[in-house]
C-alpha cells in the first residue's frame, strides 16, 4: 500500500437543541419527562416521530494490546508522520474535521463573553474558552482519521446557538478549515489547522500550525491565537498518556490587550502536569489579572498581588523533597505518567472561569469520548438526504469502525485512499488544479497572515457540484 496518503406515554418537553431545516422535515431534541432521555424529534411531511439521541457508540473500542506499532515507526524517528500509514486499530471513529468541531463543546463561554461589558472580563472568558477548546483531548490517545481532500463536516446546535462547516482544503500539506457562526449573529469563530506530527522515539508530538480567530460583533472585537503543542507518550511501550505544552498568546486586536498562557510541560517529577498559568495585560503592558488551573479540569482568575502573596507563602511552607525524588527508580523503557493531583489548589479570592464537563461512565470503553463527541458521527434518520455528499458521517471506513467492523473499516480506508490517489493522477494528467468548494485562501485581516476563509453558501443546500470522494 502506498504510504503517500492517509470524525409516547408521557408529556414531552421540546428543547430546540438540534434543528435541521429542509423542504420536508425539521429535527429537534426533546426530553421525555418520565425518563429524562434526550430524543430527536423529526417532522417528516408534517408528522412527528421520535428517536433517542445516542449516549454511547454502536460498539466499544478495539483492544490495541495485540498490535505492535514499533515495526512501522522505528524508521520514522524525527520525521513528519502525515505520510505514514498507521494500523486502523490506532484510530478513533471520527474524522479530524469532527475532532475540530469539539472546540465548540463549551460555546456558552463565547456567549458569556458577548454579554460582558468589561474588556478584561471578556479576555478572561475568551482565555477560558481557548483552554476548554483543547480539554477534550485529555486521554484521547486514538488518532482521528485523516480527512480526504474535499471532505466536509457540518454541525448545527440550536441549544448552543451555533452552526459549523469545515472542509479539508489541502492534502499535502493537510489543512483543515472551519467556520462557526452564531445563529443570532453575535460571533464568528474560524480558523485553519495544519497538525504537523513528529515521532521522537517514545512519543508523538503534534504541532498545531494555523491561526484561530474569534470575532465578537457586538463589541467589534477580534481575538486570535494558536493552540499549544500536544504530545502522546509511550507509543511503543507502557501506558499512553497526553500532555500539552507551549505558550499561547491571545491578542485582542481592537483594544491591544493580551493574554499569555503557559501550558506547562510535565517536568522531571510531574509536578506541573496539565497545569496552565498566565496573565492578562492591558495595552500599556500592565498585568490586570493572573489566570491559573489545569486544562483537564478548570481555570480560575485572581488579582496579581494576591497571586504573588500566595506564591511567597507557598514557597515558605514547602519542604524540599527533591533529593528524595531523585533517589527514586527511573524506568528507562517507558515515560511513566506522573501521579496527578486531581484538583487545583484554589487561591482565596479567585473567580472560577470554567470547569470541564464530566464524561460518561463508559467513556473508557468508547475511545474516552465526551458526551459531545459521542454524538458527532451519529446519522439521524433523514439526514442523509440533506447533508452534503462529502460529509464525514457518510464516510464508510469511519462508519464501519464505529460499528465494530475493523476489517471492513481497514479495506474501506484503503479503497478511499486509492480512489483519492487515482483522482489526483487524473487531475495531474489534465494539468488541473484542485478547487476548494467552501473556503478560499485569503489574508487574515487581523494577523496579515494567509488563512482559509469561508466564502458562504453551504447552508443553501446546493450540492450538485460537490466531488465524489466516497
Backbone torsions as a table, in degrees:
resi	resn	phi	psi	omega
1	UNK	NA	136.2	-178.7
2	UNK	-68.2	130.7	-177.8
3	UNK	-83.8	5.3	-171.8
4	UNK	-71.9	-32.7	-173.9
5	UNK	-111.8	151.4	168.0
6	UNK	-127.5	NA	NA
7	UNK	NA	NA	NA
8	UNK	NA	104.0	-175.3
9	UNK	-88.0	-19.1	-177.5
10	UNK	-124.0	170.7	-179.6
11	UNK	-67.4	144.2	178.8
12	UNK	-110.8	132.2	175.0
13	UNK	-99.1	119.0	-176.5
14	UNK	-85.1	125.4	174.0
15	UNK	-115.3	126.2	-179.8
16	UNK	-80.6	77.6	-175.0
17	UNK	-97.0	-38.2	-179.0
18	UNK	-141.4	111.6	-177.5
19	UNK	-124.4	130.7	173.8
20	UNK	-120.2	119.9	-180.0
21	UNK	-91.1	136.2	176.3
22	UNK	-150.3	179.3	-179.7
23	UNK	-66.2	-32.7	-170.0
24	UNK	-114.6	-14.8	-177.5
25	UNK	-152.7	162.6	174.5
26	UNK	-129.9	140.7	176.7
27	UNK	-113.7	136.5	170.1
28	UNK	-147.4	165.5	-178.7
29	UNK	-100.5	142.1	178.4
30	UNK	-129.6	162.6	174.4
31	UNK	-114.3	129.5	173.7
32	UNK	-81.9	118.6	-172.3
33	UNK	-59.1	-38.3	-176.6
34	UNK	-71.5	-35.8	-174.4
35	UNK	-110.9	-12.8	-177.5
36	UNK	55.8	34.2	176.8
37	UNK	-94.9	139.3	176.4
38	UNK	-72.4	140.2	179.6
39	UNK	-134.4	158.5	171.5
40	UNK	-101.8	124.5	176.1
41	UNK	-103.5	121.7	179.5
42	UNK	-118.1	134.6	176.6
43	UNK	-105.6	100.7	-179.7
44	UNK	-101.3	115.7	-177.6
45	UNK	54.7	38.1	176.5
46	UNK	85.3	-4.8	-177.5
47	UNK	-109.5	125.8	-177.8
48	UNK	-82.3	143.7	166.6
49	UNK	-144.9	160.3	-167.0
50	UNK	-126.2	141.8	171.3
51	UNK	-145.8	141.0	-173.9
52	UNK	-72.3	143.5	170.5
53	UNK	-73.1	134.6	-174.6
54	UNK	-72.5	147.6	175.9
55	UNK	-114.5	6.2	175.3
56	UNK	-151.8	172.6	178.1
57	UNK	-88.4	162.0	179.5
58	UNK	-61.4	-28.0	-178.6
59	UNK	-145.8	147.6	177.6
60	UNK	-71.1	166.3	-178.3
61	UNK	-69.2	158.0	178.5
62	UNK	-79.8	151.6	173.7
63	UNK	-75.6	135.2	179.0
64	UNK	-100.6	5.7	-174.5
65	UNK	-66.0	-28.9	-175.3
66	UNK	-91.9	7.6	-177.2
67	UNK	-116.1	135.5	177.5
68	UNK	-109.3	125.5	-179.5
69	UNK	-95.7	-9.8	-175.4
70	UNK	-62.8	-38.1	-178.4
71	UNK	-61.4	-25.9	-179.9
72	UNK	-88.5	-40.4	-170.4
73	UNK	-90.7	-15.0	-171.9
74	UNK	-63.5	-20.8	178.3
75	UNK	-99.1	9.4	-173.1
76	UNK	-115.0	11.4	-176.1
77	UNK	-59.9	125.7	179.3
78	UNK	83.9	-1.2	-177.0
79	UNK	-96.6	162.0	175.9
80	UNK	-80.8	132.7	-167.4
81	UNK	-96.1	0.5	-174.2
82	UNK	-66.2	-18.4	-179.3
83	UNK	-101.8	7.5	-179.6
84	UNK	-99.0	125.8	178.7
85	UNK	-81.9	121.5	-178.6
86	UNK	-102.3	150.0	175.1
87	UNK	-57.9	138.4	-173.2
88	UNK	-64.0	-21.0	-178.7
89	UNK	-64.5	-19.2	179.0
90	UNK	-90.0	3.7	176.1
91	UNK	-88.2	170.3	164.5
92	UNK	-119.0	152.2	-173.2
93	UNK	-78.1	57.3	173.3
94	UNK	-143.6	147.3	170.3
95	UNK	-80.2	158.3	176.6
96	UNK	-60.4	-29.6	176.7
97	UNK	-63.1	-38.6	177.3
98	UNK	-70.6	-35.3	177.4
99	UNK	-61.5	-39.6	178.4
100	UNK	-60.6	-37.1	-177.3
101	UNK	-63.9	-17.2	178.3
102	UNK	-68.9	-11.8	170.4
103	UNK	-54.3	-29.3	-170.6
104	UNK	-90.8	6.4	-178.4
105	UNK	-58.5	-34.9	-177.8
106	UNK	-111.1	47.4	-178.8
107	UNK	-60.1	-23.6	-179.8
108	UNK	-57.0	-25.2	179.2
109	UNK	-68.7	-38.5	176.0
110	UNK	-63.9	-43.3	179.8
111	UNK	-64.3	-35.0	176.6
112	UNK	-65.6	-42.7	178.8
113	UNK	-61.6	-38.0	178.7
114	UNK	-61.3	-31.9	-175.3
115	UNK	-88.0	-9.8	-176.4
116	UNK	-86.4	139.0	-176.4
117	UNK	-90.0	-22.9	-177.3
118	UNK	-94.1	131.2	-174.6
119	UNK	-68.4	-32.2	177.9
120	UNK	-69.2	-40.0	176.1
121	UNK	-63.6	-38.5	177.5
122	UNK	-63.5	-41.6	178.8
123	UNK	-63.2	-40.3	176.4
124	UNK	-57.5	-45.0	-177.3
125	UNK	-69.6	-39.3	177.0
126	UNK	-64.8	-38.7	177.0
127	UNK	-62.5	-42.3	177.2
128	UNK	-61.6	-39.5	177.7
129	UNK	-64.5	-41.2	179.6
130	UNK	-61.2	-38.0	177.2
131	UNK	-71.6	-44.3	-178.3
132	UNK	-62.3	-27.6	-177.2
133	UNK	-66.1	-21.5	178.6
134	UNK	-107.2	0.6	-175.1
135	UNK	-66.4	-28.1	-178.6
136	UNK	-68.2	-12.5	179.8
137	UNK	-76.5	-11.1	179.6
138	UNK	-57.6	122.7	179.6
139	UNK	64.2	10.7	178.1
140	UNK	-90.8	83.3	-175.1
141	UNK	-90.3	-4.6	175.5
142	UNK	-78.6	145.3	-179.4
143	UNK	-88.7	125.3	174.9
144	UNK	-65.9	154.1	178.2
145	UNK	-65.5	137.5	173.6
146	UNK	-66.3	127.5	179.0
147	UNK	-65.2	144.8	171.9
148	UNK	-75.9	152.9	178.2
149	UNK	-60.7	125.5	-178.3
150	UNK	91.8	-5.9	178.1
151	UNK	-64.7	146.6	-179.6
152	UNK	-132.3	165.6	171.9
153	UNK	-150.2	133.2	175.3
154	UNK	-121.0	149.0	177.9
155	UNK	-147.7	124.3	175.7
156	UNK	-118.8	125.9	179.2
157	UNK	-127.8	102.0	179.1
158	UNK	-66.4	-34.1	-178.5
159	UNK	-64.5	-32.4	179.8
160	UNK	-102.3	-2.6	171.3
161	UNK	72.9	37.5	179.1
162	UNK	-146.1	162.6	166.5
163	UNK	-136.9	146.0	-172.1
164	UNK	-130.1	142.3	170.4
165	UNK	-134.1	135.9	177.5
166	UNK	-134.5	155.8	-178.3
167	UNK	-147.0	142.4	171.7
168	UNK	-82.9	106.7	-171.1
169	UNK	-95.1	-14.2	179.1
170	UNK	-149.6	146.5	179.3
171	UNK	-103.7	-40.7	175.0
172	UNK	-130.2	101.8	-0.6
173	UNK	-75.1	156.9	178.6
174	UNK	-73.0	117.0	-179.5
175	UNK	-127.4	128.6	178.2
176	UNK	-113.3	126.0	179.0
177	UNK	-109.9	142.6	178.7
178	UNK	-138.3	155.0	178.6
179	UNK	-144.8	123.0	178.3
180	UNK	-121.8	135.2	179.7
181	UNK	-131.6	145.6	176.3
182	UNK	-69.0	140.5	177.8
183	UNK	-71.6	-14.8	178.0
184	UNK	-108.1	5.7	176.8
185	UNK	80.2	15.6	-176.0
186	UNK	-78.9	-31.5	-174.8
187	UNK	-152.1	162.1	169.3
188	UNK	-133.3	135.1	-179.4
189	UNK	-129.7	120.9	-173.8
190	UNK	-149.7	166.3	178.6
191	UNK	175.3	176.3	173.7
192	UNK	-137.1	134.3	-172.4
193	UNK	-119.8	131.0	174.0
194	UNK	-121.6	91.6	-176.2
195	UNK	-78.9	101.0	-179.3
196	UNK	-88.0	120.5	-175.0
197	UNK	-106.4	140.4	174.8
198	UNK	-136.2	143.9	179.0
199	UNK	-102.8	127.8	-175.9
200	UNK	-118.4	35.4	176.5
201	UNK	94.0	-69.0	178.6
202	UNK	-103.3	-9.8	-171.8
203	UNK	-142.3	162.7	173.0
204	UNK	-119.4	127.8	-178.2
205	UNK	-109.7	133.7	177.0
206	UNK	-110.4	120.9	175.7
207	UNK	-100.1	112.9	-172.7
208	UNK	-84.4	73.4	178.6
209	UNK	-64.0	145.9	179.0
210	UNK	121.7	150.7	-177.2
211	UNK	-102.6	140.7	175.6
212	UNK	-111.2	135.0	-176.1
213	UNK	-126.8	132.3	174.8
214	UNK	-121.8	123.5	178.7
215	UNK	-113.3	123.9	176.1
216	UNK	-103.4	104.6	-170.2
217	UNK	-66.3	-38.4	-177.9
218	UNK	-59.9	-37.8	-176.7
219	UNK	-97.9	-1.1	-178.8
220	UNK	53.7	46.1	-178.1
221	UNK	-118.9	151.1	174.7
222	UNK	-134.7	130.9	178.4
223	UNK	-116.5	139.7	175.4
224	UNK	-131.5	150.2	175.7
225	UNK	-164.2	171.5	171.6
226	UNK	-122.9	154.7	-178.3
227	UNK	-79.0	160.2	177.7
228	UNK	-74.1	168.6	172.4
229	UNK	-68.4	150.0	175.8
230	UNK	-127.0	135.0	-177.8
231	UNK	-130.5	129.7	174.4
232	UNK	-103.3	118.5	-177.0
233	UNK	-93.8	158.2	175.1
234	UNK	63.5	46.2	176.4
235	UNK	-63.1	-33.7	-176.4
236	UNK	-92.4	-46.7	-171.6
237	UNK	-143.6	140.4	176.8
238	UNK	96.6	-178.0	-179.1
239	UNK	-79.2	131.0	177.5
240	UNK	-67.4	137.4	174.2
241	UNK	-150.6	157.0	-170.6
242	UNK	-119.2	140.2	167.7
243	UNK	-134.4	153.4	175.9
244	UNK	-122.4	139.1	-176.6
245	UNK	-151.8	162.6	-179.5
246	UNK	120.4	169.5	-179.1
247	UNK	-98.0	130.1	177.2
248	UNK	-114.1	121.9	177.9
249	UNK	-108.9	120.3	177.1
250	UNK	-104.4	121.2	-176.1
251	UNK	-112.7	129.1	170.4
252	UNK	-91.8	105.6	-173.8
253	UNK	-73.3	-10.8	-179.9
254	UNK	-90.4	-38.1	-176.4
255	UNK	-104.4	-16.6	-176.1
256	UNK	84.1	-0.4	177.9
257	UNK	-73.5	152.1	-176.5
258	UNK	-140.3	142.9	172.4
259	UNK	-117.1	128.0	178.5
260	UNK	-112.8	116.3	-179.4
261	UNK	-112.7	130.4	177.9
262	UNK	-107.2	104.9	172.1
263	UNK	-79.1	110.3	-168.9
264	UNK	-81.2	136.4	173.9
265	UNK	-68.5	160.0	-175.1
266	UNK	-56.0	-44.1	-176.6
267	UNK	82.7	173.6	-173.9
268	UNK	-64.2	-38.7	-175.1
269	UNK	-109.5	5.2	173.8
270	UNK	77.3	10.1	-176.7
271	UNK	-63.2	-31.1	-174.4
272	UNK	-97.6	6.2	-175.6
273	UNK	-55.0	127.3	177.6
274	UNK	72.6	-1.0	-174.8
275	UNK	-77.5	144.4	175.8
276	UNK	-130.3	129.4	176.4
277	UNK	-136.5	146.8	178.6
278	UNK	-173.4	-168.1	-176.5
279	UNK	-152.8	161.6	173.5
280	UNK	-114.0	132.1	177.3
281	UNK	-122.6	148.0	177.6
282	UNK	-82.8	-175.2	-175.2
283	UNK	-67.1	-18.1	175.8
284	UNK	-91.1	8.0	178.3
285	UNK	69.9	22.6	173.9
286	UNK	-84.6	131.4	179.1
287	UNK	-71.6	124.7	-177.4
288	UNK	-99.4	-31.2	177.9
289	UNK	-163.7	161.8	176.3
290	UNK	-110.4	140.0	177.9
291	UNK	-117.3	136.2	-178.4
292	UNK	-151.2	164.2	178.5
293	UNK	150.0	-153.0	176.7
294	UNK	-133.7	139.2	-179.8
295	UNK	-71.3	-12.2	176.8
296	UNK	-92.6	-2.1	-171.6
297	UNK	-140.5	-65.7	-173.8
298	UNK	-165.4	164.7	176.7
299	UNK	-132.4	141.1	-178.8
300	UNK	-128.7	159.6	172.6
301	UNK	-126.5	149.7	-178.3
302	UNK	-152.9	157.5	177.4
303	UNK	-63.3	137.7	-177.6
304	UNK	-56.5	-39.2	-179.3
305	UNK	-68.0	-39.6	176.9
306	UNK	-63.7	-39.5	-179.7
307	UNK	-63.8	-47.0	-178.3
308	UNK	-64.6	-40.0	178.6
309	UNK	-63.3	-40.2	179.0
310	UNK	-65.3	-40.3	179.6
311	UNK	-62.7	-39.5	179.2
312	UNK	-64.2	-42.8	177.7
313	UNK	-64.9	-38.0	-179.0
314	UNK	-65.1	-43.6	179.2
315	UNK	-66.0	-36.9	-178.7
316	UNK	-66.4	-35.5	-176.0
317	UNK	-93.8	3.2	-177.1
318	UNK	-90.5	128.7	174.4
319	UNK	-86.7	144.5	-176.9
320	UNK	-83.5	110.6	178.3
321	UNK	-109.7	13.4	-175.1
322	UNK	-61.6	-43.0	-178.1
323	UNK	-63.0	-39.1	178.9
324	UNK	-63.8	-41.4	-179.2
325	UNK	-67.4	-33.2	-178.9
326	UNK	-68.5	-21.6	179.0
327	UNK	-83.2	-11.1	-179.1
328	UNK	-70.2	149.6	-178.8
329	UNK	-65.7	143.1	179.0
330	UNK	-113.0	126.9	179.1
331	UNK	-83.7	114.2	-175.7
332	UNK	-83.0	-10.7	-175.6
333	UNK	-92.0	-22.7	-177.5
334	UNK	-144.3	148.8	174.5
335	UNK	-84.4	90.5	-175.9
336	UNK	-62.5	134.8	177.0
337	UNK	-71.3	125.8	-179.2
338	UNK	-65.1	157.8	173.3
339	UNK	-63.5	135.7	-175.7
340	UNK	-107.3	127.0	171.2
341	UNK	-75.1	116.2	-167.2
342	UNK	-73.0	-18.1	-178.7
343	UNK	-121.4	151.5	176.9
344	UNK	-85.5	132.9	175.9
345	UNK	-73.6	111.2	-173.6
346	UNK	-83.8	127.3	177.7
347	UNK	-77.5	131.2	178.7
348	UNK	-54.0	136.6	-178.6
349	UNK	91.5	1.4	-179.1
350	UNK	-78.9	156.7	176.7
351	UNK	-115.4	129.0	179.3
352	UNK	-72.6	128.4	178.6
353	UNK	-100.3	-35.9	-175.6
354	UNK	-164.7	144.2	172.9
355	UNK	-133.6	137.7	-176.3
356	UNK	-67.3	147.9	176.6
357	UNK	-79.3	145.6	179.4
358	UNK	-70.9	150.2	179.4
359	UNK	-92.6	158.2	179.2
360	UNK	-63.7	153.4	-176.0
361	UNK	-61.8	-25.7	-179.1
362	UNK	-98.4	17.3	-175.8
363	UNK	-56.7	-39.3	-177.3
364	UNK	-61.7	-27.9	178.9
365	UNK	-85.9	-8.9	-175.9
366	UNK	-120.4	48.9	175.6
367	UNK	61.9	21.9	-177.5
368	UNK	58.8	35.4	178.0
369	UNK	-71.2	149.1	169.3
370	UNK	-82.3	171.4	174.6
371	UNK	-59.2	-37.6	179.5
372	UNK	-63.8	-47.7	-177.9
373	UNK	-65.6	-30.9	-176.1
374	UNK	-59.9	-27.1	-174.8
375	UNK	-98.2	-6.0	-168.6
376	UNK	-65.6	-31.8	-178.2
377	UNK	-102.4	8.3	179.9
378	UNK	-69.1	132.1	179.2
379	UNK	-109.1	95.2	-177.7
380	UNK	-70.5	152.3	179.9
381	UNK	-55.5	132.7	179.0
382	UNK	92.0	-17.5	-177.3
383	UNK	-70.9	-29.2	-175.6
384	UNK	-59.3	-32.8	179.6
385	UNK	-81.6	-4.6	-177.1
386	UNK	-110.2	-36.0	-178.2
387	UNK	-65.7	155.2	170.3
388	UNK	-63.3	144.9	-178.7
389	UNK	-64.8	-9.0	179.3
390	UNK	-96.5	3.0	-176.0
391	UNK	-66.1	142.0	-178.8
392	UNK	-54.5	-33.5	-176.6
393	UNK	-61.9	-21.3	-178.7
394	UNK	-94.8	3.1	-177.3
395	UNK	-78.7	120.0	-169.5
396	UNK	-69.7	-31.6	-178.7
397	UNK	-70.6	-40.0	177.2
398	UNK	-66.4	-41.9	179.1
399	UNK	-61.6	-43.2	180.0
400	UNK	-63.8	-41.6	179.0
401	UNK	-65.3	-42.2	178.6
402	UNK	-60.1	-34.8	179.9
403	UNK	-83.4	0.7	176.4
404	UNK	89.4	11.4	-179.0
405	UNK	-99.4	84.5	-172.4
406	UNK	-67.7	-38.7	-179.5
407	UNK	-67.2	-43.3	178.2
408	UNK	-64.6	-40.7	179.1
409	UNK	-60.8	-43.1	-178.8
410	UNK	-65.6	-44.0	-179.6
411	UNK	-68.7	-37.5	177.9
412	UNK	-67.1	-38.7	178.0
413	UNK	-61.7	-43.6	178.8
414	UNK	-64.7	-40.4	179.1
415	UNK	-62.9	-44.1	-178.8
416	UNK	-65.0	-39.7	179.7
417	UNK	-67.7	-38.1	177.4
418	UNK	-66.3	-38.9	177.4
419	UNK	-63.7	-38.2	178.9
420	UNK	-67.0	-40.2	178.1
421	UNK	-63.9	-42.8	-179.4
422	UNK	-63.5	-40.2	179.3
423	UNK	-65.1	-38.6	179.1
424	UNK	-66.3	-38.8	178.8
425	UNK	-64.5	-37.9	178.3
426	UNK	-65.0	-40.1	178.6
427	UNK	-65.8	-39.6	179.5
428	UNK	-65.3	-38.5	179.7
429	UNK	-63.2	-38.7	-179.1
430	UNK	-90.7	4.9	-178.2
431	UNK	55.2	44.0	-176.5
432	UNK	-107.6	131.5	178.1
433	UNK	-87.8	146.5	175.6
434	UNK	-69.0	137.2	179.2
435	UNK	-115.7	122.2	178.2
436	UNK	-71.1	155.5	-173.4
437	UNK	-98.1	-41.0	-170.2
438	UNK	-119.9	-8.6	-178.4
439	UNK	-130.9	154.3	-180.0
440	UNK	-135.5	140.6	178.5
441	UNK	-73.0	116.5	-176.5
442	UNK	-135.1	-168.8	175.3
443	UNK	-104.4	127.3	175.9
444	UNK	-65.3	121.6	-174.2
445	UNK	-66.5	-13.9	-176.4
446	UNK	-101.2	-32.9	-178.1
447	UNK	-104.3	-19.2	-177.1
448	UNK	78.0	-0.3	-179.5
449	UNK	-93.1	163.7	178.2
450	UNK	-68.5	140.7	-177.6
451	UNK	-153.4	152.3	177.0
452	UNK	-93.6	116.4	-176.0
453	UNK	-112.4	144.0	-178.1
454	UNK	-67.8	133.1	-179.0
455	UNK	-97.1	-7.4	176.0
456	UNK	91.7	171.3	172.8
457	UNK	95.0	-10.8	-174.8
458	UNK	-60.8	-44.7	-173.0
459	UNK	-80.2	6.6	169.3
460	UNK	-76.4	-11.9	175.3
461	UNK	64.3	36.8	175.3
462	UNK	-107.8	95.8	-170.8
463	UNK	-114.3	21.1	-174.4
464	UNK	-65.7	-25.4	-178.2
465	UNK	-102.5	17.1	177.8
466	UNK	-73.1	144.9	-179.5
467	UNK	-70.5	154.0	175.2
468	UNK	-91.4	97.1	-175.3
469	UNK	-107.5	-13.1	-178.6
470	UNK	-104.1	NA	NA
